[in-house]
């Protein structure tokens, strides 16, 4: 009862490591990933999503990110309603896997964070919350950001 198992030690060591990445402020100064992106409408965002299929460079605006995410979710729901065996949905998921990762990386670039921060959402439960908050943030200004998130 009084001894720590391997899982306890992993939790004790992993949570502080995740918090270090989450609470660390992005670099101060101008955004290192390029100029600010333009706001987009629904059609423009979908077009950009497929045009920049595996483009991990540059920045993506909030409207571009959320409109393309909405499109992917709506098509997934429609495909599920058409084909309950999930065959079409599986094909759609494979077709949108890389562009979704690229879009998320570009969205994180807009707040002056590396696209590799997406791994926090996969590896740590608390990281999922932080990544979603970062997706919702306004673009990074040319000077340092005021808050931790």
Order of alpha helices (4+ residues) and beta strands (2+ residues): alpha-alpha-alpha-alpha-alpha-alpha
